[in-house]
Amino acid sequence: MTTIDLDRAWDLHPQVSVRPEPFGALLYHFETRKLSFLKDRRLLTAVQSLADAPTARAACLSAGIGEVELPRYGRALSVLAHSSMVVGRTS
């Protein structure tokens, strides 16, 4: 499984659509046809802010995720990276 490096820049895959829902969000990958459910609003906020943040850690912190919670959210982001919902930023 891909382990996300929180100190690296990540982005939502360009083929992923985010649909906010009352419970969190649905992420749909048009290329792989995979569907992911985000049941945590702070995780959704972090995922949506990845493109504007210098690192995944910064995106998490700006979403109100505390340092003590980062390992749990890092695992959630790793699952999203493993399913290609988020990808490492190349530039």
Backbone torsions as a table, in degrees:
resi	resn	phi	psi	omega
1	MET	NA	143.3	176.5
2	THR	-70.2	125.6	174.3
3	THR	-100.3	124.5	-176.6
4	ILE	-76.3	135.9	174.0
5	ASP	-91.6	108.7	-176.6
6	LEU	-64.6	-17.4	-179.0
7	ASP	-96.7	15.8	176.7
8	ARG	-113.3	156.9	177.4
9	ALA	-82.6	132.3	-179.9
10	TRP	-129.1	156.9	177.6
11	ASP	-136.3	157.6	168.2
12	LEU	-67.5	135.8	179.2
13	HIS	-58.7	139.5	-177.6
14	PRO	-61.8	-19.5	179.5
15	GLN	-94.9	11.8	-178.9
16	VAL	-104.6	132.8	176.3
17	SER	-107.7	137.3	178.9
18	VAL	-110.2	125.9	177.1
19	ARG	-120.0	103.9	178.5
20	PRO	-61.4	141.8	179.4
21	GLU	-134.4	163.2	178.4
22	PRO	-56.8	-30.8	-178.2
23	PHE	-86.6	-12.1	-175.3
24	GLY	152.3	-98.8	179.5
25	ALA	-168.6	160.8	170.0
26	LEU	-109.9	133.8	173.1
27	LEU	-113.9	127.5	179.1
28	TYR	-122.9	127.6	178.8
29	HIS	-98.2	111.0	-175.9
30	PHE	-66.6	-28.9	-178.8
31	GLU	-77.4	-46.5	-176.9
32	THR	-94.2	-12.8	-177.2
33	ARG	64.1	23.0	177.3
34	LYS	-84.6	148.3	179.1
35	LEU	-123.6	132.5	176.7
36	SER	-125.4	144.5	177.5
37	PHE	-108.3	128.7	173.0
38	LEU	-105.8	117.1	-176.7
39	LYS	-103.5	17.0	-177.2
40	ASP	-133.5	120.3	-176.8
41	ARG	-64.7	-33.8	179.3
42	ARG	-70.2	-35.3	175.3
43	LEU	-64.6	-41.8	176.7
44	LEU	-59.2	-46.0	179.6
45	THR	-61.6	-41.7	178.4
46	ALA	-63.2	-45.6	-179.9
47	VAL	-62.1	-42.2	-179.4
48	GLN	-68.8	-24.1	-178.4
49	SER	-97.3	1.8	-180.0
50	LEU	-55.2	-42.7	-175.4
51	ALA	-63.6	-29.0	-177.2
52	ASP	-96.1	-7.3	-176.4
53	ALA	-99.5	147.0	179.2
54	PRO	-71.2	-24.5	179.4
55	THR	-146.8	163.8	175.4
56	ALA	-64.6	-35.2	177.1
57	ARG	-59.5	-46.1	179.5
58	ALA	-63.0	-39.2	177.9
59	ALA	-63.3	-41.6	179.0
60	CYS	-65.6	-46.7	-179.0
61	LEU	-62.9	-38.6	179.2
62	SER	-70.4	-19.6	177.6
63	ALA	-86.3	2.6	178.9
64	GLY	88.4	15.2	178.4
65	ILE	-88.6	122.8	-177.7
66	GLY	-78.5	160.8	179.9
67	GLU	-53.6	-39.9	-177.6
68	VAL	-67.6	-24.7	-179.7
69	GLU	-89.1	-11.1	-174.7
70	LEU	-56.1	-39.4	179.1
71	PRO	-59.2	-41.0	179.9
72	ARG	-66.3	-44.5	179.8
73	TYR	-71.3	-31.4	174.3
74	GLY	-61.9	-39.9	176.8
75	ARG	-65.0	-40.3	178.4
76	ALA	-63.8	-42.3	177.2
77	LEU	-66.2	-33.3	176.9
78	SER	-63.3	-39.5	176.5
79	VAL	-62.3	-42.7	178.6
80	LEU	-65.9	-35.8	177.1
81	ALA	-68.2	-40.2	179.7
82	HIS	-61.5	-34.3	179.8
83	SER	-93.7	12.1	177.5
84	SER	63.1	22.1	174.8
85	MET	-74.3	-36.3	172.8
86	VAL	-121.1	146.8	-177.5
87	VAL	-133.8	151.7	177.1
88	GLY	-64.0	138.2	178.4
89	ARG	-76.4	132.4	-175.6
90	THR	-93.5	-21.6	-179.0
91	SER	-124.1	NA	NA
